């Protein structure tokens, strides 16, 4: 387990630890239950228990698992999981399976520290920085969080909410088939329809602070749909910019 990093709670006290756990397949059943029970309490706006009942694989099949723990409550309040996916072009593709932060802990340091530990462990395990980072979501906040890294000239974001850049459509179709085999996919909108389980995961439509993103998701995604969001990072220079923004110690240059 990685060294403990601490985040500031909403009340200003130091009480949340961000921890890297073993891969999901190695987690004891009681640890899995502890994680799910904590998230159910931390995110009352989601049907969280139903999600993990239907999609237990999002935890148990993860190659990387990072949690945020409120030590005062001994409760998991954040979870980030990912797995490596194979795509025909041979590009390294990391599938982000879950990124949750409890309602009372958002807009703080937990999100950034979770990603920092996630990538630090990935690199420590000897894996290259992924050329493609993919996530299927109904939440426009996710697109906004990912697109925050796309200002670098060597990083591109899909889908383009303005509809002006369709250069990522071919790669997106390739990734969609790997992450949702056999499912329909609309590369123009980035939508994989009807794959969300449970369909009513969100009790209300989630909103970001970016009106453009909210409009895009409202216009193109129904509750059971998922928007495929991709970051394409083909160069080490682009990867360097993401790691630097997260505060991750940089390894030697990678190809």
C-alpha positions as CSV (number, residue, x, y, z in Angstrom):
1,X,0.0,0.0,0.0
2,X,1.3,3.4,-0.9
3,X,2.3,6.0,1.7
4,X,-0.7,7.9,3.1
5,X,-1.4,11.3,1.5
6,X,-3.8,13.6,3.4
7,X,-6.5,15.9,2.1
8,X,-8.4,18.7,3.8
9,X,-12.0,18.0,4.7
10,X,-14.7,20.6,4.0
11,X,-14.5,21.7,7.7
12,X,-10.8,22.3,7.4
13,X,-9.7,19.4,9.5
14,X,-7.1,16.9,8.3
15,X,-9.0,13.6,8.2
16,X,-9.2,12.2,4.7
17,X,-6.5,9.8,3.5
18,X,-6.0,8.9,-0.2
19,X,-4.7,5.4,-0.4
20,X,-3.7,3.1,-3.2
21,X,-5.0,-0.5,-2.8
22,X,-4.1,-3.7,-4.6
23,X,-5.9,-4.6,-7.9
24,X,-9.6,-5.3,-7.5
25,X,-9.2,-9.0,-8.0
26,X,-7.0,-9.2,-4.9
27,X,-9.3,-7.3,-2.6
28,X,-10.8,-9.3,0.3
29,X,-14.6,-9.4,0.2
30,X,-14.8,-7.4,3.5
31,X,-12.7,-4.6,1.9
32,X,-15.0,-4.5,-1.1
33,X,-18.1,-4.3,1.2
34,X,-16.4,-1.5,3.2
35,X,-15.8,0.5,0.0
36,X,-19.3,0.1,-1.3
37,X,-21.0,0.8,2.1
38,X,-19.0,4.0,2.5
39,X,-19.9,5.2,-1.0
40,X,-23.6,4.5,-0.5
41,X,-23.6,6.9,2.4
42,X,-21.3,9.5,0.8
43,X,-23.4,9.8,-2.4
44,X,-27.1,9.7,-1.6
45,X,-27.9,11.3,-5.0
46,X,-26.9,8.0,-6.8
47,X,-28.3,4.5,-6.7
48,X,-24.8,3.4,-5.7
49,X,-25.6,0.0,-4.2
50,X,-27.6,-1.0,-7.3
51,X,-24.6,0.1,-9.4
52,X,-22.2,-2.2,-7.6
53,X,-24.7,-5.0,-7.6
54,X,-25.0,-4.8,-11.4
55,X,-21.5,-3.8,-12.1
56,X,-19.3,-5.4,-9.5
57,X,-16.6,-5.7,-12.1
58,X,-16.0,-2.0,-12.0
59,X,-14.2,-2.7,-8.7
60,X,-13.2,-6.3,-8.8
61,X,-11.7,-6.3,-12.3
62,X,-9.8,-3.0,-11.9
63,X,-6.0,-3.0,-12.3
64,X,-5.7,0.1,-10.2
65,X,-7.8,1.1,-7.2
66,X,-7.5,4.4,-5.3
67,X,-9.7,5.3,-2.4
68,X,-10.3,8.3,-0.1
69,X,-11.0,7.5,3.5
70,X,-12.6,9.7,6.1
71,X,-10.6,8.5,9.1
72,X,-12.9,10.2,11.6
73,X,-15.7,8.0,10.3
74,X,-13.6,5.1,9.0
75,X,-15.6,5.4,5.8
76,X,-14.6,5.4,2.1
77,X,-15.8,8.6,0.6
78,X,-14.0,8.5,-2.8
79,X,-13.1,5.8,-5.4
80,X,-11.1,5.8,-8.6
81,X,-10.6,2.5,-10.5
82,X,-9.1,1.8,-13.9
83,X,-8.1,-1.1,-16.1
84,X,-6.0,-1.6,-19.2
85,X,-7.9,-2.2,-22.4
86,X,-6.6,-3.6,-25.7
87,X,-7.5,-1.7,-28.9
88,X,-6.7,-2.9,-32.4
89,X,-4.3,-0.1,-33.2
90,X,-2.1,-1.2,-30.4
91,X,-2.2,2.2,-28.6
92,X,-2.0,1.9,-24.8
93,X,-5.5,2.5,-23.5
94,X,-6.5,3.1,-19.9
95,X,-10.2,2.6,-19.2
96,X,-11.3,4.7,-16.2
97,X,-14.1,2.6,-14.7
98,X,-15.1,4.7,-11.7
99,X,-14.4,8.2,-10.5
100,X,-16.5,9.1,-7.5
101,X,-16.1,11.7,-4.8
102,X,-18.7,11.9,-2.0
103,X,-21.0,14.9,-2.0
104,X,-19.5,16.6,1.0
105,X,-15.9,16.2,-0.2
106,X,-16.0,17.7,-3.7
107,X,-14.2,20.9,-4.7
108,X,-11.3,19.9,-2.5
109,X,-8.0,18.1,-2.8
110,X,-9.3,14.6,-2.9
111,X,-9.9,14.5,-6.7
112,X,-6.5,15.7,-7.6
113,X,-4.7,13.6,-5.0
114,X,-6.6,10.5,-6.2
115,X,-5.4,11.0,-9.8
116,X,-1.9,11.8,-8.6
117,X,-1.6,8.6,-6.7
118,X,-3.2,6.7,-9.5
119,X,-0.7,7.7,-12.1
120,X,2.2,7.5,-9.6
121,X,1.4,3.9,-8.9
122,X,0.8,3.1,-12.6
123,X,4.3,4.5,-13.5
124,X,5.9,2.7,-10.5
125,X,4.5,-0.5,-11.8
126,X,6.5,0.0,-15.0
127,X,3.6,0.9,-17.3
128,X,4.0,3.7,-19.8
129,X,1.7,6.7,-19.5
130,X,-1.4,5.7,-21.5
131,X,-1.7,7.2,-25.0
132,X,-5.5,7.0,-24.6
133,X,-7.5,7.6,-21.4
134,X,-11.1,6.7,-21.8
135,X,-14.2,7.0,-19.7
136,X,-18.0,6.4,-20.3
137,X,-20.2,8.8,-18.4
138,X,-23.5,10.5,-18.1
139,X,-22.0,13.3,-16.0
140,X,-20.8,16.5,-17.8
141,X,-18.5,17.2,-14.9
142,X,-16.3,14.3,-16.1
143,X,-15.9,15.8,-19.5
144,X,-15.0,19.1,-17.9
145,X,-12.4,17.5,-15.7
146,X,-10.7,15.7,-18.5
147,X,-10.8,18.6,-20.9
148,X,-8.9,20.7,-18.4
149,X,-5.8,18.9,-19.5
150,X,-6.5,19.4,-23.3
151,X,-5.1,22.9,-23.5
152,X,-1.7,21.4,-24.3
153,X,-1.0,21.2,-28.0
154,X,-0.1,17.5,-27.8
155,X,-3.3,16.5,-26.1
156,X,-6.7,16.3,-27.7
157,X,-10.2,15.8,-26.2
158,X,-13.1,13.9,-27.6
159,X,-15.9,14.7,-28.1
160,X,-15.5,18.2,-29.2
161,X,-18.6,19.9,-27.7
162,X,-18.6,22.6,-30.4
163,X,-18.7,20.0,-33.1
164,X,-15.9,21.6,-35.0
165,X,-13.3,18.8,-34.7
166,X,-14.2,15.3,-35.6
167,X,-10.6,14.0,-35.9
168,X,-11.0,11.8,-32.9
169,X,-14.1,9.9,-34.3
170,X,-12.1,7.0,-35.7
171,X,-10.1,6.4,-32.6
172,X,-13.3,6.8,-30.5
173,X,-15.0,4.1,-32.5
174,X,-12.1,1.8,-31.9
175,X,-12.1,2.4,-28.2
176,X,-15.9,2.1,-28.0
177,X,-15.8,-1.4,-29.5
178,X,-13.1,-2.4,-26.9
179,X,-15.0,-1.0,-23.9
180,X,-18.5,-1.9,-25.0
181,X,-18.2,-4.8,-27.4
182,X,-21.2,-5.1,-29.8
183,X,-22.9,-2.0,-28.5
184,X,-24.1,0.7,-30.9
185,X,-21.9,3.8,-31.0
186,X,-22.5,7.2,-32.6
187,X,-19.1,8.7,-33.3
188,X,-20.5,12.1,-34.3
189,X,-21.9,12.6,-30.8
190,X,-19.7,10.2,-28.8
191,X,-22.8,8.4,-27.4
192,X,-23.1,4.7,-26.6
193,X,-26.9,4.4,-26.1
194,X,-28.6,2.3,-23.5
195,X,-25.6,0.7,-21.8
196,X,-25.8,2.4,-18.4
197,X,-26.8,0.2,-15.5
198,X,-28.8,0.9,-13.5
199,X,-30.6,3.2,-16.0
200,X,-31.6,5.5,-13.1
201,X,-28.2,5.6,-11.5
202,X,-28.5,9.4,-11.1
203,X,-31.6,10.5,-9.2
204,X,-31.3,13.9,-11.0
205,X,-29.4,14.9,-14.2
206,X,-25.9,15.9,-13.0
207,X,-24.7,19.4,-13.9
208,X,-21.3,21.0,-14.2
209,X,-20.3,24.6,-14.0
210,X,-19.9,24.8,-17.8
211,X,-23.2,25.5,-19.6
212,X,-21.8,24.2,-22.9
213,X,-21.1,20.8,-21.4
214,X,-24.5,20.7,-19.7
215,X,-26.3,21.5,-23.0
216,X,-24.3,18.9,-24.9
217,X,-25.1,16.1,-22.4
218,X,-28.8,17.2,-22.1
219,X,-29.2,17.2,-25.9
220,X,-27.4,14.0,-26.7
221,X,-27.6,11.6,-23.7
222,X,-30.7,10.0,-22.1
223,X,-30.3,8.5,-18.6
224,X,-29.4,5.1,-19.9
225,X,-26.8,6.4,-22.4
226,X,-23.2,7.1,-21.8
227,X,-20.9,9.6,-23.5
228,X,-17.5,8.2,-24.4
229,X,-14.9,10.8,-23.3
230,X,-11.3,10.4,-24.5
231,X,-8.0,12.1,-23.9
232,X,-5.5,11.3,-26.6
233,X,-1.9,11.9,-25.3
234,X,0.4,10.6,-28.1
235,X,3.6,12.2,-26.8
236,X,5.7,12.2,-23.6
237,X,5.5,16.0,-23.7
238,X,1.8,15.8,-23.3
239,X,2.0,13.2,-20.6
240,X,4.6,15.3,-18.8
241,X,2.2,18.3,-18.7
242,X,-0.5,16.1,-17.1
243,X,1.8,14.6,-14.5
244,X,3.2,18.1,-13.7
245,X,-0.3,19.5,-13.2
246,X,-1.1,16.7,-10.8
247,X,2.2,17.1,-8.9
248,X,3.4,13.5,-9.8
249,X,7.2,13.0,-9.6
250,X,8.4,12.6,-13.1
251,X,10.2,9.4,-14.2
252,X,12.8,9.4,-16.9
253,X,11.6,10.2,-20.3
254,X,9.4,7.6,-21.9
255,X,8.9,6.8,-25.6
